[in-house]
Amino acid sequence: METVVLTIYNYGTNTREECLLLRLFRNALREEIQRKVDKVQDISTGSPTVIKIVVTYYRGTQGNQNSLKSLLGPLIEQVMGDKELNMNIHPLEVYKAWISRTETETGQPSKLPYEVTPEQALKHKEVTDEIEATIKKLVTIIESFQEKIISSVDQMPYGIRYIAMCLRKDLKEKFPESPDEEIMKAVGNLLYYRYMNPVITAPDSFEIIELDAGSNMNNIQRRNLGSIAKILQHAASFKVFDSDAKYLASLNSFIKTAYIKFMEFFDTASTVDQIEEHFNMDEFSDVTMLNKPCIFISPKEISSTHQLLVDHQKEVTEGEEDPMNEVLAALGPVPENDSMLGVEEKTTEFGLLLTNKTKYLVVDLLKIQRGETLQSVLYNTANKQQQELYRAIHSRRLVLEEAREEGAEKNHKMSLFDPNDTTIDKLKQHIIKNMQILEQHKLVTPTEDYQEILTAIAKDICNQRKYRQRRKEDLKKMAATVERMNKKKKYYGEA
């Protein structure tokens, strides 16, 4: 379901899609709280579907991932880079390490028993002193993590903060008698435990740090980061150490202080502008768009969406009069991928490519020869001057194309320029042939004088500036993606 939802909303790649995706998350969260949450603590102890998808999205997409990387990456790398740092505070492990050091220093086997209980290990002053010294180091490092998190609230993605605000509001509406503190703990569970904590404990799983080829995090590094994340979680949920862990009792005063700071942070982080104000969108925004929204979805994903609706038809519809019932009845059973909509995926891609090529050829023709309609231009003979002008233009373009592709593999299938259109008559024959193919696919109508192609060309001309800006943005994203892929290729190549 997660893949289907994110695909339909194009992974929130632009303002409109992210706004719509957040509205979906917001409505789904309200619905899940009303139907499935019986007490505030269920948010922390359960596994709400909406929150899982929200956290995965805002921690996994590249732009949001960079936010976490800049927020926590430097501190995590600092901890991992300290080769002397070992924040082991478990009494038995500290005890055994102390015995091993003593035996190494003296060259004699220790007279103390190796297998003891935690209580017996804590009776030795050397063990308690080492644990206290480690706790002091741990507190210092945790304070730096907390201060960084609290001071960087504005760097957090708007979406995760908005969902935190909605969670806070929905819980208060359903459980008005619950203390604000309990509701804020649920907000903290989302913002820290679910969103940030896994990044601290396993930064290599979320590409927060860059490891050398063939290298991995060692056990000490993982334990150090695990200890930091554990105490931060205790502070975020105000979970103090009781009599079962007396040796950690000195951390309780720090946890109380850190808890107060976290509560203020959760309050600030879950207070943002409403979605319409942030994205500057309203019910008229779609009407004023020049370009229709477009998503990239495969037949398999369309089939999965259809299957989900069929499987949960009773849950997503309200009675027999719901329009969705009529839509699903009209669609019939879920089709196989190859027969989706009666059109092969390759055919659809071919139609789009052929339309672009034909537009390019028509523009070339209209630059040379004019007429009242496109069909009159196609079927009227060009004069000698027009034919010579076209040959000259074609020759110059052929030289430029060969120079541009020199040393590179040529792909005539994807190229819009056809070197075989050496005369204006051949160009017209090429256009007429393409039009006939497009007509077979019901993409153009000859009785309308191929107005679909002319309209598409007019839109391209009107939106040239937007297309250039979009191309620049796409090229930047593509360059960043290629760079990351090259790094991974190099990493796996050297591993």
VOKE-233196 format. One record per residue (C-alpha): residue in three letters; x, y, z. Coordinates in steps of 0.1 Angstrom, whole numbers, always signed. Layout:
% VOKE-233196
aa=ALA u=X v=Y w=Z $
...
//
This chain:
% VOKE-233196
aa=MET u=+0 v=+0 w=+0 $
aa=GLU u=+29 v=+24 w=+8 $
aa=THR u=+43 v=+21 w=-28 $
aa=VAL u=+8 v=+26 w=-43 $
aa=VAL u=+1 v=+57 w=-22 $
aa=LEU u=+35 v=+73 w=-29 $
aa=THR u=+34 v=+65 w=-66 $
aa=ILE u=-1 v=+80 w=-70 $
aa=TYR u=+12 v=+112 w=-54 $
aa=ASN u=+44 v=+111 w=-74 $
aa=TYR u=+64 v=+108 w=-42 $
aa=GLY u=+57 v=+144 w=-34 $
aa=THR u=+82 v=+156 w=-59 $
aa=ASN u=+67 v=+191 w=-63 $
aa=THR u=+47 v=+215 w=-42 $
aa=ARG u=+13 v=+204 w=-54 $
aa=GLU u=+20 v=+167 w=-50 $
aa=GLU u=+35 v=+171 w=-15 $
aa=CYS u=+5 v=+192 w=-4 $
aa=LEU u=-20 v=+166 w=-16 $
aa=LEU u=+0 v=+138 w=-1 $
aa=LEU u=+0 v=+156 w=+33 $
aa=ARG u=-37 v=+161 w=+31 $
aa=LEU u=-41 v=+124 w=+25 $
aa=PHE u=-18 v=+116 w=+55 $
aa=ARG u=-38 v=+141 w=+76 $
aa=ASN u=-72 v=+126 w=+68 $
aa=ALA u=-59 v=+90 w=+72 $
aa=LEU u=-44 v=+98 w=+105 $
aa=ARG u=-76 v=+113 w=+118 $
aa=GLU u=-95 v=+83 w=+106 $
aa=GLU u=-71 v=+58 w=+122 $
aa=ILE u=-72 v=+76 w=+155 $
aa=GLN u=-110 v=+77 w=+156 $
aa=ARG u=-113 v=+40 w=+147 $
aa=LYS u=-83 v=+22 w=+161 $
aa=VAL u=-68 v=+42 w=+190 $
aa=ASP u=-84 v=+34 w=+223 $
aa=LYS u=-60 v=+54 w=+245 $
aa=VAL u=-32 v=+79 w=+240 $
aa=GLN u=-5 v=+53 w=+248 $
aa=ASP u=-16 v=+32 w=+217 $
aa=ILE u=+3 v=+56 w=+195 $
aa=SER u=+36 v=+47 w=+213 $
aa=THR u=+30 v=+10 w=+220 $
aa=GLY u=+12 v=+2 w=+187 $
aa=SER u=+22 v=+5 w=+151 $
aa=PRO u=-2 v=+30 w=+133 $
aa=THR u=-1 v=+25 w=+95 $
aa=VAL u=-2 v=+61 w=+87 $
aa=ILE u=+26 v=+70 w=+110 $
aa=LYS u=+48 v=+42 w=+96 $
aa=ILE u=+43 v=+55 w=+60 $
aa=VAL u=+48 v=+91 w=+71 $
aa=VAL u=+81 v=+83 w=+89 $
aa=THR u=+94 v=+61 w=+60 $
aa=TYR u=+86 v=+89 w=+35 $
aa=TYR u=+102 v=+118 w=+54 $
aa=ARG u=+132 v=+98 w=+64 $
aa=GLY u=+137 v=+81 w=+31 $
aa=THR u=+133 v=+106 w=+3 $
aa=GLN u=+165 v=+124 w=-7 $
aa=GLY u=+156 v=+159 w=+3 $
aa=ASN u=+143 v=+149 w=+37 $
aa=GLN u=+172 v=+125 w=+41 $
aa=ASN u=+196 v=+153 w=+37 $
aa=SER u=+179 v=+172 w=+65 $
aa=LEU u=+186 v=+143 w=+89 $
aa=LYS u=+221 v=+140 w=+75 $
aa=SER u=+230 v=+177 w=+82 $
aa=LEU u=+212 v=+175 w=+116 $
aa=LEU u=+228 v=+143 w=+131 $
aa=GLY u=+255 v=+133 w=+106 $
aa=PRO u=+284 v=+154 w=+121 $
aa=LEU u=+277 v=+143 w=+157 $
aa=ILE u=+274 v=+107 w=+147 $
aa=GLU u=+307 v=+108 w=+127 $
aa=GLN u=+324 v=+125 w=+157 $
aa=VAL u=+313 v=+96 w=+180 $
aa=MET u=+324 v=+70 w=+154 $
aa=GLY u=+357 v=+87 w=+148 $
aa=ASP u=+368 v=+86 w=+185 $
aa=LYS u=+387 v=+54 w=+186 $
aa=GLU u=+392 v=+56 w=+224 $
aa=LEU u=+355 v=+60 w=+232 $
aa=ASN u=+338 v=+30 w=+248 $
aa=MET u=+305 v=+38 w=+265 $
aa=ASN u=+300 v=+4 w=+280 $
aa=ILE u=+280 v=+7 w=+313 $
aa=HIS u=+269 v=-28 w=+318 $
aa=PRO u=+283 v=-41 w=+352 $
aa=LEU u=+292 v=-76 w=+340 $
aa=GLU u=+310 v=-64 w=+308 $
aa=VAL u=+328 v=-37 w=+327 $
aa=TYR u=+338 v=-62 w=+354 $
aa=LYS u=+352 v=-87 w=+329 $
aa=ALA u=+371 v=-60 w=+310 $
aa=TRP u=+386 v=-49 w=+343 $
aa=ILE u=+398 v=-85 w=+351 $
aa=SER u=+413 v=-88 w=+316 $
aa=ARG u=+432 v=-56 w=+320 $
aa=THR u=+445 v=-66 w=+354 $
aa=GLU u=+457 v=-99 w=+341 $
aa=THR u=+474 v=-82 w=+312 $
aa=GLU u=+491 v=-57 w=+334 $
aa=THR u=+503 v=-82 w=+361 $
aa=GLY u=+509 v=-112 w=+339 $
aa=GLN u=+491 v=-133 w=+365 $
aa=PRO u=+457 v=-149 w=+364 $
aa=SER u=+432 v=-131 w=+386 $
aa=LYS u=+420 v=-146 w=+418 $
aa=LEU u=+385 v=-131 w=+413 $
aa=PRO u=+358 v=-153 w=+399 $
aa=TYR u=+350 v=-146 w=+362 $
aa=GLU u=+314 v=-155 w=+363 $
aa=VAL u=+295 v=-133 w=+388 $
aa=THR u=+261 v=-115 w=+390 $
aa=PRO u=+257 v=-78 w=+383 $
aa=GLU u=+252 v=-71 w=+420 $
aa=GLN u=+285 v=-89 w=+428 $
aa=ALA u=+303 v=-70 w=+400 $
aa=LEU u=+290 v=-37 w=+414 $
aa=LYS u=+306 v=-44 w=+448 $
aa=HIS u=+340 v=-37 w=+434 $
aa=LYS u=+350 v=+0 w=+435 $
aa=GLU u=+369 v=-2 w=+403 $
aa=VAL u=+338 v=-13 w=+384 $
aa=THR u=+315 v=+15 w=+399 $
aa=ASP u=+342 v=+41 w=+394 $
aa=GLU u=+345 v=+32 w=+357 $
aa=ILE u=+308 v=+32 w=+352 $
aa=GLU u=+305 v=+66 w=+368 $
aa=ALA u=+333 v=+80 w=+346 $
aa=THR u=+316 v=+65 w=+315 $
aa=ILE u=+282 v=+80 w=+325 $
aa=LYS u=+298 v=+115 w=+328 $
aa=LYS u=+312 v=+112 w=+292 $
aa=LEU u=+279 v=+98 w=+280 $
aa=VAL u=+260 v=+127 w=+295 $
aa=THR u=+283 v=+152 w=+279 $
aa=ILE u=+278 v=+136 w=+244 $
aa=ILE u=+241 v=+132 w=+249 $
aa=GLU u=+238 v=+169 w=+258 $
aa=SER u=+255 v=+179 w=+225 $
aa=PHE u=+230 v=+156 w=+206 $
aa=GLN u=+200 v=+171 w=+224 $
aa=GLU u=+211 v=+207 w=+219 $
aa=LYS u=+217 v=+201 w=+182 $
aa=ILE u=+182 v=+185 w=+178 $
aa=ILE u=+165 v=+213 w=+197 $
aa=SER u=+183 v=+241 w=+180 $
aa=SER u=+176 v=+227 w=+145 $
aa=VAL u=+139 v=+226 w=+147 $
aa=ASP u=+136 v=+248 w=+116 $
aa=GLN u=+157 v=+223 w=+96 $
aa=MET u=+131 v=+196 w=+101 $
aa=PRO u=+109 v=+189 w=+71 $
aa=TYR u=+76 v=+208 w=+73 $
aa=GLY u=+56 v=+176 w=+66 $
aa=ILE u=+68 v=+156 w=+96 $
aa=ARG u=+61 v=+187 w=+118 $
aa=TYR u=+27 v=+192 w=+103 $
aa=ILE u=+17 v=+155 w=+109 $
aa=ALA u=+30 v=+160 w=+145 $
aa=MET u=+7 v=+190 w=+149 $
aa=CYS u=-23 v=+170 w=+135 $
aa=LEU u=-15 v=+141 w=+158 $
aa=ARG u=-15 v=+164 w=+188 $
aa=LYS u=-48 v=+180 w=+178 $
aa=ASP u=-66 v=+147 w=+169 $
aa=LEU u=-55 v=+131 w=+202 $
aa=LYS u=-67 v=+161 w=+222 $
aa=GLU u=-101 v=+160 w=+204 $
aa=LYS u=-106 v=+123 w=+211 $
aa=PHE u=-92 v=+123 w=+246 $
aa=PRO u=-100 v=+157 w=+261 $
aa=GLU u=-95 v=+144 w=+296 $
aa=SER u=-59 v=+132 w=+289 $
aa=PRO u=-31 v=+155 w=+303 $
aa=ASP u=-13 v=+176 w=+278 $
aa=GLU u=+19 v=+159 w=+290 $
aa=GLU u=+7 v=+124 w=+279 $
aa=ILE u=-3 v=+138 w=+245 $
aa=MET u=+31 v=+155 w=+241 $
aa=LYS u=+48 v=+122 w=+248 $
aa=ALA u=+29 v=+107 w=+219 $
aa=VAL u=+41 v=+136 w=+197 $
aa=GLY u=+76 v=+129 w=+210 $
aa=ASN u=+73 v=+93 w=+201 $
aa=LEU u=+67 v=+103 w=+165 $
aa=LEU u=+93 v=+131 w=+163 $
aa=TYR u=+122 v=+114 w=+182 $
aa=TYR u=+117 v=+77 w=+187 $
aa=ARG u=+103 v=+68 w=+153 $
aa=TYR u=+119 v=+95 w=+131 $
aa=MET u=+153 v=+102 w=+147 $
aa=ASN u=+162 v=+73 w=+169 $
aa=PRO u=+168 v=+46 w=+142 $
aa=VAL u=+191 v=+71 w=+124 $
aa=ILE u=+213 v=+73 w=+155 $
aa=THR u=+214 v=+36 w=+162 $
aa=ALA u=+220 v=+25 w=+126 $
aa=PRO u=+232 v=+55 w=+105 $
aa=ASP u=+247 v=+33 w=+79 $
aa=SER u=+212 v=+19 w=+70 $
aa=PHE u=+200 v=+54 w=+62 $
aa=GLU u=+230 v=+68 w=+43 $
aa=ILE u=+236 v=+93 w=+70 $
aa=ILE u=+273 v=+86 w=+71 $
aa=GLU u=+298 v=+76 w=+44 $
aa=LEU u=+319 v=+45 w=+50 $
aa=ASP u=+351 v=+36 w=+31 $
aa=ALA u=+348 v=+7 w=+6 $
aa=GLY u=+348 v=-26 w=+24 $
aa=SER u=+344 v=-11 w=+59 $
aa=ASN u=+316 v=-15 w=+83 $
aa=MET u=+306 v=-1 w=+117 $
aa=ASN u=+322 v=-21 w=+145 $
aa=ASN u=+305 v=-34 w=+176 $
aa=ILE u=+319 v=-7 w=+198 $
aa=GLN u=+306 v=+21 w=+175 $
aa=ARG u=+272 v=+5 w=+174 $
aa=ARG u=+271 v=+1 w=+212 $
aa=ASN u=+282 v=+37 w=+217 $
aa=LEU u=+255 v=+51 w=+194 $
aa=GLY u=+230 v=+26 w=+209 $
aa=SER u=+237 v=+40 w=+244 $
aa=ILE u=+232 v=+76 w=+233 $
aa=ALA u=+199 v=+67 w=+216 $
aa=LYS u=+187 v=+48 w=+246 $
aa=ILE u=+193 v=+76 w=+271 $
aa=LEU u=+178 v=+102 w=+247 $
aa=GLN u=+147 v=+80 w=+244 $
aa=HIS u=+145 v=+77 w=+282 $
aa=ALA u=+146 v=+115 w=+283 $
aa=ALA u=+120 v=+120 w=+256 $
aa=SER u=+95 v=+97 w=+273 $
aa=PHE u=+106 v=+105 w=+309 $
aa=LYS u=+115 v=+70 w=+318 $
aa=VAL u=+139 v=+70 w=+348 $
aa=PHE u=+160 v=+41 w=+360 $
aa=ASP u=+145 v=+23 w=+390 $
aa=SER u=+159 v=-1 w=+415 $
aa=ASP u=+166 v=-28 w=+389 $
aa=ALA u=+194 v=-5 w=+375 $
aa=LYS u=+207 v=+14 w=+406 $
aa=TYR u=+241 v=+19 w=+390 $
aa=LEU u=+224 v=+42 w=+364 $
aa=ALA u=+204 v=+62 w=+391 $
aa=SER u=+228 v=+91 w=+386 $
aa=LEU u=+214 v=+96 w=+351 $
aa=ASN u=+179 v=+103 w=+365 $
aa=SER u=+186 v=+139 w=+373 $
aa=PHE u=+199 v=+145 w=+338 $
aa=ILE u=+169 v=+127 w=+323 $
aa=LYS u=+145 v=+150 w=+342 $
aa=THR u=+163 v=+181 w=+330 $
aa=ALA u=+165 v=+167 w=+294 $
aa=TYR u=+128 v=+158 w=+295 $
aa=ILE u=+117 v=+193 w=+302 $
aa=LYS u=+138 v=+205 w=+272 $
aa=PHE u=+123 v=+178 w=+250 $
aa=MET u=+88 v=+188 w=+259 $
aa=GLU u=+95 v=+224 w=+249 $
aa=PHE u=+110 v=+211 w=+217 $
aa=PHE u=+81 v=+189 w=+209 $
aa=ASP u=+57 v=+218 w=+215 $
aa=THR u=+77 v=+241 w=+191 $
aa=ALA u=+81 v=+214 w=+165 $
aa=SER u=+44 v=+205 w=+164 $
aa=THR u=+34 v=+242 w=+159 $
aa=VAL u=+35 v=+251 w=+122 $
aa=ASP u=+14 v=+270 w=+97 $
aa=GLN u=-16 v=+253 w=+81 $
aa=ILE u=-9 v=+234 w=+50 $
aa=GLU u=-28 v=+259 w=+27 $
aa=GLU u=-6 v=+288 w=+40 $
aa=HIS u=+26 v=+269 w=+38 $
aa=PHE u=+22 v=+258 w=+2 $
aa=ASN u=+1 v=+288 w=-8 $
aa=MET u=-25 v=+266 w=-24 $
aa=ASP u=-63 v=+268 w=-24 $
aa=GLU u=-92 v=+252 w=-43 $
aa=PHE u=-85 v=+274 w=-73 $
aa=SER u=-48 v=+265 w=-77 $
aa=ASP u=-54 v=+235 w=-101 $
aa=VAL u=-77 v=+257 w=-123 $
aa=THR u=-49 v=+282 w=-129 $
aa=MET u=-22 v=+256 w=-137 $
aa=LEU u=-9 v=+258 w=-173 $
aa=ASN u=+3 v=+222 w=-174 $
aa=LYS u=-18 v=+193 w=-163 $
aa=PRO u=-4 v=+173 w=-134 $
aa=CYS u=+14 v=+141 w=-145 $
aa=ILE u=+25 v=+110 w=-126 $
aa=PHE u=+46 v=+81 w=-137 $
aa=ILE u=+29 v=+48 w=-128 $
aa=SER u=+34 v=+14 w=-142 $
aa=PRO u=+6 v=-11 w=-151 $
aa=LYS u=+16 v=-32 w=-121 $
aa=GLU u=+11 v=-3 w=-98 $
aa=ILE u=-23 v=+6 w=-114 $
aa=SER u=-33 v=-31 w=-110 $
aa=SER u=-22 v=-30 w=-73 $
aa=THR u=-43 v=+1 w=-67 $
aa=HIS u=-73 v=-15 w=-83 $
aa=GLN u=-67 v=-47 w=-63 $
aa=LEU u=-65 v=-27 w=-30 $
aa=LEU u=-98 v=-9 w=-37 $
aa=VAL u=-115 v=-42 w=-46 $
aa=ASP u=-102 v=-60 w=-15 $
aa=HIS u=-113 v=-31 w=+8 $
aa=GLN u=-144 v=-19 w=-10 $
aa=LYS u=-166 v=-21 w=+21 $
aa=GLU u=-141 v=+0 w=+41 $
aa=VAL u=-136 v=+27 w=+15 $
aa=THR u=-172 v=+32 w=+5 $
aa=GLU u=-201 v=+46 w=+25 $
aa=GLY u=-232 v=+25 w=+16 $
aa=GLU u=-245 v=+13 w=-18 $
aa=GLU u=-249 v=+48 w=-32 $
aa=ASP u=-212 v=+56 w=-29 $
aa=PRO u=-198 v=+66 w=-64 $
aa=MET u=-168 v=+43 w=-58 $
aa=ASN u=-190 v=+12 w=-61 $
aa=GLU u=-201 v=+24 w=-96 $
aa=VAL u=-165 v=+30 w=-106 $
aa=LEU u=-154 v=-4 w=-95 $
aa=ALA u=-184 v=-21 w=-112 $
aa=ALA u=-176 v=-3 w=-144 $
aa=LEU u=-139 v=-13 w=-142 $
aa=GLY u=-147 v=-50 w=-137 $
aa=PRO u=-122 v=-75 w=-124 $
aa=VAL u=-85 v=-66 w=-119 $
aa=PRO u=-68 v=-71 w=-153 $
aa=GLU u=-35 v=-87 w=-160 $
aa=ASN u=-5 v=-63 w=-164 $
aa=ASP u=-2 v=-69 w=-201 $
aa=SER u=-38 v=-62 w=-209 $
aa=MET u=-40 v=-30 w=-188 $
aa=LEU u=-66 v=-7 w=-204 $
aa=GLY u=-62 v=-28 w=-236 $
aa=VAL u=-29 v=-10 w=-244 $
aa=GLU u=+6 v=-24 w=-241 $
aa=GLU u=+30 v=-2 w=-221 $
aa=LYS u=+55 v=-1 w=-249 $
aa=THR u=+27 v=+11 w=-273 $
aa=THR u=+20 v=+40 w=-250 $
aa=GLU u=+56 v=+50 w=-247 $
aa=PHE u=+59 v=+47 w=-285 $
aa=GLY u=+29 v=+70 w=-290 $
aa=LEU u=+44 v=+96 w=-268 $
aa=LEU u=+78 v=+95 w=-286 $
aa=LEU u=+62 v=+95 w=-320 $
aa=THR u=+41 v=+126 w=-311 $
aa=ASN u=+72 v=+145 w=-300 $
aa=LYS u=+91 v=+135 w=-332 $
aa=THR u=+61 v=+146 w=-353 $
aa=LYS u=+58 v=+180 w=-336 $
aa=TYR u=+95 v=+186 w=-343 $
aa=LEU u=+91 v=+177 w=-380 $
aa=VAL u=+59 v=+199 w=-383 $
aa=VAL u=+77 v=+229 w=-369 $
aa=ASP u=+106 v=+224 w=-394 $
aa=LEU u=+81 v=+223 w=-422 $
aa=LEU u=+61 v=+254 w=-411 $
aa=LYS u=+93 v=+274 w=-409 $
aa=ILE u=+98 v=+269 w=-447 $
aa=GLN u=+63 v=+266 w=-461 $
aa=ARG u=+31 v=+283 w=-449 $
aa=GLY u=-6 v=+276 w=-456 $
aa=GLU u=-41 v=+280 w=-443 $
aa=THR u=-42 v=+245 w=-428 $
aa=LEU u=-16 v=+219 w=-420 $
aa=GLN u=-31 v=+195 w=-445 $
aa=SER u=-28 v=+221 w=-473 $
aa=VAL u=+8 v=+225 w=-465 $
aa=LEU u=+14 v=+188 w=-465 $
aa=TYR u=-2 v=+182 w=-498 $
aa=ASN u=+8 v=+213 w=-517 $
aa=THR u=+41 v=+213 w=-536 $
aa=ALA u=+69 v=+236 w=-523 $
aa=ASN u=+85 v=+260 w=-547 $
aa=LYS u=+121 v=+259 w=-557 $
aa=GLN u=+132 v=+286 w=-533 $
aa=GLN u=+116 v=+267 w=-504 $
aa=GLN u=+132 v=+234 w=-514 $
aa=GLU u=+166 v=+250 w=-516 $
aa=LEU u=+162 v=+268 w=-482 $
aa=TYR u=+152 v=+235 w=-466 $
aa=ARG u=+182 v=+216 w=-481 $
aa=ALA u=+205 v=+243 w=-467 $
aa=ILE u=+190 v=+242 w=-432 $
aa=HIS u=+191 v=+204 w=-433 $
aa=SER u=+227 v=+203 w=-443 $
aa=ARG u=+238 v=+227 w=-415 $
aa=ARG u=+218 v=+207 w=-389 $
aa=LEU u=+234 v=+174 w=-402 $
aa=VAL u=+269 v=+189 w=-396 $
aa=LEU u=+259 v=+201 w=-361 $
aa=GLU u=+244 v=+167 w=-352 $
aa=GLU u=+274 v=+148 w=-363 $
aa=ALA u=+297 v=+171 w=-344 $
aa=ARG u=+276 v=+169 w=-313 $
aa=GLU u=+275 v=+131 w=-314 $
aa=GLU u=+311 v=+126 w=-324 $
aa=GLY u=+328 v=+101 w=-302 $
aa=ALA u=+295 v=+92 w=-286 $
aa=GLU u=+271 v=+63 w=-293 $
aa=LYS u=+243 v=+76 w=-316 $
aa=ASN u=+208 v=+68 w=-308 $
aa=HIS u=+187 v=+76 w=-338 $
aa=LYS u=+156 v=+60 w=-322 $
aa=MET u=+156 v=+87 w=-295 $
aa=SER u=+168 v=+116 w=-317 $
aa=LEU u=+142 v=+140 w=-331 $
aa=PHE u=+164 v=+148 w=-361 $
aa=ASP u=+162 v=+124 w=-390 $
aa=PRO u=+192 v=+127 w=-414 $
aa=ASN u=+172 v=+109 w=-441 $
aa=ASP u=+148 v=+138 w=-446 $
aa=THR u=+171 v=+154 w=-471 $
aa=THR u=+143 v=+171 w=-491 $
aa=ILE u=+111 v=+189 w=-482 $
aa=ASP u=+91 v=+162 w=-500 $
aa=LYS u=+107 v=+135 w=-479 $
aa=LEU u=+100 v=+155 w=-448 $
aa=LYS u=+63 v=+157 w=-458 $
aa=GLN u=+62 v=+120 w=-465 $
aa=HIS u=+77 v=+114 w=-430 $
aa=ILE u=+51 v=+136 w=-413 $
aa=ILE u=+22 v=+120 w=-432 $
aa=LYS u=+34 v=+85 w=-423 $
aa=ASN u=+37 v=+95 w=-386 $
aa=MET u=+2 v=+111 w=-387 $
aa=GLN u=-13 v=+79 w=-400 $
aa=ILE u=+3 v=+59 w=-372 $
aa=LEU u=-9 v=+84 w=-346 $
aa=GLU u=-44 v=+83 w=-361 $
aa=GLN u=-44 v=+45 w=-357 $
aa=HIS u=-37 v=+51 w=-320 $
aa=LYS u=-64 v=+78 w=-318 $
aa=LEU u=-39 v=+105 w=-309 $
aa=VAL u=-48 v=+128 w=-338 $
aa=THR u=-79 v=+134 w=-359 $
aa=PRO u=-75 v=+142 w=-397 $
aa=THR u=-110 v=+156 w=-399 $
aa=GLU u=-99 v=+182 w=-373 $
aa=ASP u=-68 v=+190 w=-395 $
aa=TYR u=-45 v=+174 w=-369 $
aa=GLN u=-54 v=+202 w=-345 $
aa=GLU u=-40 v=+180 w=-316 $
aa=ILE u=-5 v=+184 w=-329 $
aa=LEU u=-8 v=+221 w=-336 $
aa=THR u=-23 v=+227 w=-301 $
aa=ALA u=+6 v=+207 w=-285 $
aa=ILE u=+31 v=+228 w=-304 $
aa=ALA u=+14 v=+260 w=-293 $
aa=LYS u=+15 v=+249 w=-257 $
aa=ASP u=+52 v=+241 w=-260 $
aa=ILE u=+60 v=+275 w=-274 $
aa=CYS u=+40 v=+293 w=-246 $
aa=ASN u=+57 v=+272 w=-219 $
aa=GLN u=+92 v=+273 w=-233 $
aa=ARG u=+106 v=+292 w=-203 $
aa=LYS u=+89 v=+269 w=-178 $
aa=TYR u=+102 v=+239 w=-197 $
aa=ARG u=+138 v=+253 w=-196 $
aa=GLN u=+135 v=+259 w=-158 $
aa=ARG u=+121 v=+224 w=-153 $
aa=ARG u=+149 v=+209 w=-174 $
aa=LYS u=+175 v=+227 w=-153 $
aa=GLU u=+159 v=+213 w=-121 $
aa=ASP u=+157 v=+178 w=-136 $
aa=LEU u=+193 v=+180 w=-147 $
aa=LYS u=+204 v=+190 w=-112 $
aa=LYS u=+184 v=+161 w=-97 $
aa=MET u=+198 v=+137 w=-123 $
aa=ALA u=+234 v=+149 w=-117 $
aa=ALA u=+229 v=+143 w=-80 $
aa=THR u=+215 v=+108 w=-86 $
aa=VAL u=+243 v=+99 w=-110 $
aa=GLU u=+269 v=+111 w=-84 $
aa=ARG u=+253 v=+90 w=-57 $
aa=MET u=+252 v=+60 w=-81 $
aa=ASN u=+288 v=+64 w=-90 $
aa=LYS u=+298 v=+65 w=-54 $
aa=LYS u=+279 v=+33 w=-47 $
aa=LYS u=+294 v=+17 w=-78 $
aa=LYS u=+329 v=+27 w=-67 $
aa=TYR u=+321 v=+14 w=-32 $
aa=TYR u=+309 v=-20 w=-44 $
aa=GLY u=+337 v=-22 w=-69 $
aa=GLU u=+363 v=-17 w=-43 $
aa=ALA u=+346 v=-39 w=-17 $
//
